[in-house]
Amino acid sequence: MKALVTGGAGFLGSHLCDLLLEKGYEVLCVDNLITGDMHNIAHIKSDKFSYMRHDVTKPLYLDETIDFLFHLASPASPIDYLELPIQTLKVGALGTHNMLGLAKEHRARFLLASTSEVYGDPLVNPQSEEYWGNVNPIGPRGVYDEAKRYAEAITMAYHRYHGVNTRVVRIFNTYGPRMRLNDGRVVPNFIGQALRGEDITVYGDGSQTRSFCYVSDEIEGIYRLMMSDYSLPVNIGNPEECTILEFAKIILHITGSSSKIVFKPLPVDDPKQRRPDIKKAMKLLGWKPEFSLEKGLKETIKYFKGILES
Ligand SMILES: NC(=O)c1ccc[n+]([C@@H]2O[C@H](COP(=O)([O-])OP(=O)(O)OC[C@H]3O[C@@H](n4cnc5c(N)ncnc54)[C@H](O)[C@@H]3O)[C@@H](O)[C@H]2O)c1
């Protein structure tokens, strides 16, 4: 069986390539490295693995048949998509359209990596898949949120009108080794600041909540969803919720850092709460996260320490 992973040189994509290879798939990783890094796949020595540098907003034709197409390509951290607004919209729209066309041509099963950001700044907590969201389409974050909402819409259209076998995963905040220290997401931000002894910057008063899923749990959920027969969106994330201020204190505790916590203004349209309802994933996929926050953070801190010391 051959799987194509777009965005395979990124954080989540590279872990997905590892899992698929472990399970015996041939894997073709397609990435234009706009936010990814060849270091993330440099450890892969398998002859079942190949890499192609390609921008998926351009059409892609392949001679070899693919059976599964995991579409993860997209800038994903706020710093990235605020710097790359047009590329973010294009990869969500044109990139998803091209990859659906490829899946249709190959009769491959297609999975879209969507996001909890489709719920915007949610008015319900926790967020279940039935919630339609509260997104500001013209705010700075709109480029990412609306690209993913469009990507979901076109995926469902290919499913309904062309009969393509599709899956949609709504990924909630995921962290772990191979994130970039400077990608602006809260986990690498806080860990980097704590390890370097710098002030920990909390945006707003820190009362906004997040829930963090360890990468191996997330990837297992994504794989199980692809293997299921369910074509509507499924949340995959960790429902353990904490405030950003509590989270900063946990990082200080685990790293043993004496950094101070300082407060800065909240970015525009920053969601106040974020917590997945995972009943569907539990029922349909028999999936739930296995890593506690403490265990996942210890692994991640070890990784970032290694990076800072090298
Ligand atoms: N990590 C999370 O917490 C999270 C949460 C929700 C959704 N997601 C989604 O999961 C996917 C992967 O996110 P990530 O955290 O690994 O981010 P990442 O930036 O590490 O990986 C994204 C990859 O996509 C590649 N890419 C971007 N545009 C491309 C294009 N036009 N053509 C080819 N490759 C392209 C990048 O070079 C990069 O390697 C994204 O679709 C993201 O929206 C991630």
The ligand as an SDF file (V2000), in Angstrom:
LIG
                    3D

 44 48  0  0  0  0  0  0  0  0999 V2000
    0.2670   21.2110   15.1360 N   0  0  0  0  0  0  0  0  0  0  0  0
   -0.9380   21.5640   15.5020 C   0  0  0  0  0  0  0  0  0  0  0  0
   -1.1900   21.8090   16.7020 O   0  0  0  0  0  0  0  0  0  0  0  0
   -2.0610   21.6480   14.4920 C   0  0  0  0  0  0  0  0  0  0  0  0
   -3.3310   22.0010   14.9460 C   0  0  0  0  0  0  0  0  0  0  0  0
   -4.3760   22.0560   14.0320 C   0  0  0  0  0  0  0  0  0  0  0  0
   -4.1610   21.7470   12.6990 C   0  0  0  0  0  0  0  0  0  0  0  0
   -2.9280   21.3940   12.2800 N   0  0  0  0  0  0  0  0  0  0  0  0
   -2.7490   21.1140   10.8470 C   0  0  0  0  0  0  0  0  0  0  0  0
   -1.8520   20.0310   10.6560 O   0  0  0  0  0  0  0  0  0  0  0  0
   -1.0520   20.2460    9.4990 C   0  0  0  0  0  0  0  0  0  0  0  0
    0.4220   20.1430    9.8560 C   0  0  0  0  0  0  0  0  0  0  0  0
    0.7490   21.1460   10.8010 O   0  0  0  0  0  0  0  0  0  0  0  0
    2.1810   21.2040   11.5090 P   0  0  0  0  0  0  0  0  0  0  0  0
    1.9600   21.6410   12.8960 O   0  0  0  0  0  0  0  0  0  0  0  0
    2.9140   19.9550   11.2530 O   0  0  0  0  0  0  0  0  0  0  0  0
    2.8370   22.4430   10.7260 O   0  0  0  0  0  0  0  0  0  0  0  0
    4.2360   22.5340    9.9550 P   0  0  0  0  0  0  0  0  0  0  0  0
    4.3740   23.9530    9.5120 O   0  0  0  0  0  0  0  0  0  0  0  0
    5.3250   21.9520   10.7660 O   0  0  0  0  0  0  0  0  0  0  0  0
    3.9940   21.5920    8.7030 O   0  0  0  0  0  0  0  0  0  0  0  0
    3.3230   21.9950    7.5520 C   0  0  0  0  0  0  0  0  0  0  0  0
    4.0980   21.4840    6.3440 C   0  0  0  0  0  0  0  0  0  0  0  0
    3.3930   21.8220    5.1420 O   0  0  0  0  0  0  0  0  0  0  0  0
    4.3430   22.2580    4.1820 C   0  0  0  0  0  0  0  0  0  0  0  0
    3.6520   23.1050    3.2060 N   0  0  0  0  0  0  0  0  0  0  0  0
    3.0010   24.2700    3.4240 C   0  0  0  0  0  0  0  0  0  0  0  0
    2.5050   24.7620    2.2740 N   0  0  0  0  0  0  0  0  0  0  0  0
    2.8330   23.8660    1.2990 C   0  0  0  0  0  0  0  0  0  0  0  0
    2.6020   23.7970   -0.0900 C   0  0  0  0  0  0  0  0  0  0  0  0
    1.9410   24.7720   -0.7440 N   0  0  0  0  0  0  0  0  0  0  0  0
    3.0700   22.7210   -0.7780 N   0  0  0  0  0  0  0  0  0  0  0  0
    3.7460   21.7420   -0.1530 C   0  0  0  0  0  0  0  0  0  0  0  0
    4.0080   21.7530    1.1740 N   0  0  0  0  0  0  0  0  0  0  0  0
    3.5550   22.8050    1.8830 C   0  0  0  0  0  0  0  0  0  0  0  0
    5.3840   23.0000    5.0030 C   0  0  0  0  0  0  0  0  0  0  0  0
    6.6170   23.1850    4.3400 O   0  0  0  0  0  0  0  0  0  0  0  0
    5.4870   22.1150    6.2250 C   0  0  0  0  0  0  0  0  0  0  0  0
    6.4630   21.1070    6.0610 O   0  0  0  0  0  0  0  0  0  0  0  0
   -1.4510   21.6100    8.9410 C   0  0  0  0  0  0  0  0  0  0  0  0
   -2.3900   21.4220    7.9100 O   0  0  0  0  0  0  0  0  0  0  0  0
   -2.0980   22.2980   10.1210 C   0  0  0  0  0  0  0  0  0  0  0  0
   -3.0610   23.2400    9.7210 O   0  0  0  0  0  0  0  0  0  0  0  0
   -1.8630   21.3620   13.1380 C   0  0  0  0  0  0  0  0  0  0  0  0
  1  2  1  0
  2  3  2  0
  2  4  1  0
  4  5  1  0
  4 44  2  0
  5  6  2  0
  6  7  1  0
  7  8  2  0
  8  9  1  0
  8 44  1  0
  9 10  1  0
  9 42  1  0
 10 11  1  0
 11 12  1  0
 11 40  1  0
 12 13  1  0
 13 14  1  0
 14 15  2  0
 14 16  1  0
 14 17  1  0
 17 18  1  0
 18 19  2  0
 18 20  1  0
 18 21  1  0
 21 22  1  0
 22 23  1  0
 23 24  1  0
 23 38  1  0
 24 25  1  0
 25 26  1  0
 25 36  1  0
 26 27  1  0
 26 35  1  0
 27 28  2  0
 28 29  1  0
 29 30  1  0
 29 35  2  0
 30 31  1  0
 30 32  2  0
 32 33  1  0
 33 34  2  0
 34 35  1  0
 36 37  1  0
 36 38  1  0
 38 39  1  0
 40 41  1  0
 40 42  1  0
 42 43  1  0
M  CHG  2   8   1  16  -1
M  END
$$$$
